C-alpha cells in the first residue's frame, strides 16, 4: 500500500487561475514589467558604453546597482506595505518605475542615468514585493499556488521576450529602450481604479510592530525558505546566465546561446503554469525538493554534455526546476505568516532573491576566471550542491518546516488546506523521484 504525501488542496478548491479577476490582471500586468529592469537593457549595454564613453565595468553598474538597492531597501518597503497598505505602495511603485525609467531617455550624463537607475531599483522592489503579497492576501490553498505559478510564467515569458525587444529598440536609438518603462503608468492608473485593498488586521505600530514582525518572520521555517530563494537564484544566475554562456561561446554563435536560455525560460513558464495542479498532490516542501532534484540532474547533464543538443536538454531540466521552485517558495511563506506581517516577510524573500541574482554571477565568474577553477568543475559542484539541498529538504522539510512555521495571530486563516490519504500522482519524473524517496524514508522508519 503506497504512502501518501500531505498536499495543499482542500476538497472543492480549484487549481485554476481566475483570469477575469481584476486583482489577478493587475498583478500579472505589474509582474510583466519586471524584466524591463534588466533583460530589456542588457543587450544595449555596449551601446550605452559607446554613447557615454565609459568602460564595460561602468556600463554593468546599470545592472548591479539595480539589484543592490533592492537588497538593501526591500525590508523597509515591506514594513511600509504592512503599515499603509499594499495598494498605495504598488501604485506609487508603478508610477515611480515609469517616470524614472522614462526620464533615463533624457539623462544628460552617465552619472545622471545611474542615479535614476538606482532610484528605479527601489520602485521595482516595491512592485516585486506587493504583487506576491497581494496574491498571498487574496488567494488560498492550491488556487494561490496556481496564481503564483501564473505570475512566474509571465515573468519567464517576458524575460525571454524583452532581450529581443531591447536589442531592437537600441538599434533605433540609444535611449529608445527606456521609453518602454512608460508602460507602467497606465498599469498604475488601472491599479488605482480597479484594485481593492486586501483586508488587513491588527493596528500595531512602531516598536510593537517591529518586535512582533521579527518574532513572526525570523523562525527556522521562514529562514530556511529564504535560503531556498537565495539558492534558487544563486545557482540559476551563476550556472545558466553566467557559466553556460561562456562554456558555449567557444563552440556556438551568440544567437544559439540565446536559444538555450530561451529554452530554460520556456520550460520554467510551462511548469509554473501547472503549479496549482501539482500543489493538489504535493506539499510545497515536496515541490521544493522536486525543484532541487531537477537542478541536480540538469547541472550534471550540462557538465557531461558534449554538444548543443545535450546542453539544450540539460537547461530544459533546469528550467523545469525553476518552475517548481519559484511559485512554491512564495506560497510556503504565505502559509506561515500572519496577514499583517506578510509584506515584511515577502520583502525579506525579495532581498534574498536579489542577493542570489547579484552574488551568483560574481561568484561563478570569480571562481572560474580569477581563481582559475574553470566553468566545467563549477557545473559539477552545482549539481552536488543541488543534491544536498534535495536531501536536506526531504529529510527536514515536511516534518520540521510544517511544525515550526509561525502560527498566525487573530488574522490566521488556514491557507494550507492540507489533506492526507491522497496518493501522489504526477506526470513529472521529479515528482516520481520525490515520491520514491519519501516511501524509502518511511520504510526505513
N, C-alpha and C positions, 0 to 999 in steps of 0.2 A: 504494500500500500504506500503510495507516494506521499512525501511530506508536502505541506503547504507553506506558503510564504505570505506573511501579512502584507496586504496591499493597501492602496489608498482609497479604494472605491467603497461607496455605500450603495445598497440596492436602490434603484430608481435614479441614481445620479447619472448624468450624461457626460461622456467624454468629448462631445462635440464643442466646437468653438462658436459662440453666439455672434456671428459676423455682423448682424444687424444692430448689435448693441453699440450705442454711442461711445460708451466707455472703451470698448474693445477697439473701435475705429480710431479714437483719439490716441490710445496707447500705441497702436501699430503704426499710425502715421508719425508719431513722435519718435518711435524707435527707428523708423526708416531714415530719419535724419542722422542717426549716429554714425554711419560710415562716411558721411560727408566730412567728418572730423579728420580722418587720416587717409583711408583708401582713395578719396577724391583727389587730394592734393599730392599724394606720394609720387604719381607719375610726373608731376610738374616741378618737383624739387630741382632738377637740373636747370629748368627754365628760370626759376627764382634765383638760383646761383648766378646765372649769367646776367640777369637784369640788374641785380643789386651789386654785382662784382664781389661776391663772398665765396668762402670755401665750402666744400662739401659738408664739413662738420658743422659749420654755421647754419647751412640750409637745413640740416637734420634737426636743428633745435626747434623748428616749426612742428616737428612730430613729438619729440621728447618732452618739451615744456607743456604741451597739451595734456599729456598724461600725468606729469609730475604734480601739476596744480590740482588735478582731480584726486590724487592720492592724499594730498595734504588737507584739502578743504572739504572732502566728502562728509566726514563726520559732522562738521558744523552745518552743512546743508541738510543732513538728515535730522539733526536736532530742530532746525528751523521748520522743516516739513511736519515734524511731530507737534510743534507748538502752534503754528499759524495755519496749517492745513496743506494738503498735497496740491490742491488746485492752484493756489496762489503761487507756490514755488514752481510748479510746472509751467504755468503761463508766463511768469517772469523769466524763467529759464529759456523758454522758446523765443520770447521777444529779444532777450539779450543775445542768444545764439544767432538769430537772424541779423540783427542790427550790427553786431560786432563783426560777423562774417562779411556782410556787405561792405562795411567800412574798410575792410582789408583791400578791397579793389582800388581804393584811392589812397592807400598808405604811401606817403612820400619817401620814406626811408625803410630800410630793413628793421631798424630798431623800433619804429612805429608799428610795423607789421607784426613783430614779435610780441610787443606789448598787447596788441589787440588779440593775438593768438592766445596768450596766457589768460586774459580775461575770458575769452571764449571757452577755454577749457573748464572754467568754473561753471559757466552756463550749461555746458554739456554734461557735467557731473550732476547738475540738478535734474536734467531730463532723464538720465540713466536711473537715478535713484527713485524719482517719483513714479515713473511708469511701472516699474516692477512692484513698488509699494502699493500702488492703486490696485493692481491685479490681486495682490495678497489680501487687500482690504475687502474687495468686492466678491471674489470667487472662492469657492470651497472645493475640497476633495479633488477628484480626477478632473473636474472642469477647470480648476485652477491650473493643474498640470497642462491641460490642453491649451489654455490661453497663453501660458508661459512658453509652451512649445511653439505656438504660432509666432510669439514675439521673437524667439531665437531664429525661427525660419525666415522671418522678414529681415532680421539682422544679417543672416547669412546671404540671402538673395541680393540685398542691396550692397553688401560688402563685395560680392562678386561682380556686380554691375558697375559700381561707381568708379573703379580704376579706369575702365574704358571711357566713361563719360568725362572724367577729369583729364585724361590724356587728350581727348578730342577738343575739349574746351581750351586747354593750354595751347593747343595748336592754332587756335583762333587769336588769342591774346593772352599775355602772361597773367592778367588779372581776371580773366573770364571765369575760372573755376570758383572764385569767391562769390560771384553773383548767385550761384546755386544755393547759398546759405539763406537767401531771402525767402526761400520756400517755407522757412519756419514761421514767418509772420502770419500767413493765412491759417496755418495749423493752430497758432496761438489764439487767433480770433475764434476759430471753431471750438477750441477747448474752453475759452471763456464763456461762450454762449451755451454749449451743449453739455459740458461735463458737470455732473453733480458731485459735490464734495462728499467723499465717503464719510459715513458717521464715525466719529471718534468719541472715546470715553475717557474720563479722567480729566482733572483740571489742575494738575500739579505743575509747578513751575520752579525755576531756579535750581537751587541745590537739591531739593527733594526729587525733582525730575532726573537730574544727573545721577544721583545715587541709585534710584530705582532702575533707571535705564541701564546703568553699569551692572547692577545685580542681575538684571534680566538677560542682557546681551552677552556678558562675559562668562558664560557657562562652558563646561567642557564640550558639550554638543555643538554649540554655535562656533566656538573657536575651531573645532575640527572641520566644520562646514566652511569657514573662512579659509582654512588651509586647503580644502578641496578646490575652492575657487581660485586660489593662488596657483596651485599646482597645475590645474587645468590650463590656465592661460600661459604660465611659465613654459610648460612643455610645448604647447601649441605654437606660441610665437618663437620659441627657441628652435624647435625642430622644423615645423612646416614653413614658417615665414622667414627663417634665417638659415639654418643648416642645409635644408634640402635645395633651395635655390642655388647656393654656392656649389653643392655637390653636382647638381645637374648642369651648371653653367659650362663645365668642361666638355660636355657631350651634346647638348641640345641648344636650340635657339631660344632667346628670351620669350618668344611667343608661346613656346611649348611649356616653359616654366609657368607661365600664366595659366595655361590649360590645366596643369597639375593642381595649382592652387584653387582654380575654379572647381575642379572635381571634388576637392575636400569640402568646399563651401556647399556644393550641391548635395553631397551625402549628408552633411550636417542639417541642411534645411529639410530634407525628406524625413529623416529620423525624428527631428524635433517636432514635425507636424504630427507624428504618431505618439507624442509624449502622453497625451490623455489616455489613449487606448492601452499603452504599456503600463501606465500607472494603475489601471484597473487590476492588473495581475501581479505587479511587482511593487514593493515598497520603494520609497525614494532612496533608501540606503542600498538596496539591491541594484537599482538603476545606476547609482554611482559606481558600484563595483563593476557592473557591466561596461560602463564607460571607460574605466581604467583598464579593464581587460582588453577592450578594443585598442586602446593606446598601446598596450604592451605588444599585442600581435602586430599592429601597424608599424610601430617603430622597428621591431625586429625584422619585419618584412622589408622595410626601407633599407635597413643595414645590409640585408642579404641580396637586395635587388641588383641585377646586372644590366638592366635596360629600362627604357621608358615605360613599357607595359607593366613590369614588376613594380616600379615606383608608383604608377597610377593606381594599381591595386592596393598598394600599401596606404596611400593617402585616402582612398575610399574608406578603408577600415578606420583610420584615424578620424576622418570626418564623421563616421558613424558614432565614434566615442564622444565627439563634441556634442552631437545631437542628443546623446544620452545625458551628458553631464550638465550642460548649461541650464536647461529648464528646471531640473530637479534640485539643484542647489538652492535656487530661489524658492522653490516650493517647500523644501525642507526647512529653510529659515522661517518662512511664513507659518509653518506648522508650530513653531516653538516660541514665537514672540507675541506678546500682547499687542493689540492694535495700536495702542498709544505709544509704543516704542518701536514699531515696525520700520518706520523710515530711518531711525537711527541704526537699526540692525542692517538694513539694506545699504546704508551709507558705508558701513564697515566692509560689507561684501564688495561694494564698488571700489573701495580703496585697495583691497587685496587683489581684486581683478586688475586694476590699473597697474598695481605694483608688479604683478606677474607679467603683464604685457611689456612693461618697461625693463624688468630685470632679465627676462628670457633672452632677447636678442643680445644684450650686453654680455651676459654670462657665456652664451654659446660662442659668440664671436671672440670674446676674450680668451676662453679656454682653447679654442681651435687655432687661432692665429697667434695671439700674444704668448700663450703658454706652449704652443706647438703641439697640442694634443691631436689636432685634426678633427674633421667633422664625423667621419665614419665611427670612431670609437664613441663619440657622444651619442650617436643614434642608438648604439647597443646599450650604453649606460642608461639612456632614457627609457628603454624597454625594461630594464631591470628595476628602475625606479617605479614604473607603472605596475609591474608585477607586485612589488612590495606594497604599493598603495591599494591594489586589489585585495591582497591578503589581509591587510590591516582593516579595510572596510568590511570584508566578510567576517573577520573574527570579532570586531568590536561594534560595527555599525548597528545591525538590527537589535543587539542586546543593549549596549551601553547608551548609544545615541537616543534610543527610544525612552530610556529610563531617566536620563539626566537632563533631558530637554526642559527648558524653562516652562513652568506651569503658568498658564495665563491667569491674570488677575480677574477683576469683575468683568472685564471685557472678553474673557476667554470664551472661545467657541470651539467646539470640536471640529477641527478642519480636516483631520486625517481621515475620518470615516473608516477606520480600519476594520477589516473583517478577516476572519480566519476560515480555514477549511476550504479555501478555493485553490485548486491545483493550478500551478503555473503553466500557462500556455503562451508561448511567444514564438514569433517566426524568426527571431534572430539567433544566430549562433551564440552571441554573448549571453543572451538570456538563458539559453540552454546550459551554457557553461556554468553560470551562476547557480542555476537550479541543481546541477550535478554536484557542485562543490558544497552547497548547503546540505544536500542529502548526505554526503560523506561526513560532514561535520556532525550532523545529528546521529549518524550511525556510530561515530567514534565516541559520542557521549553515552 
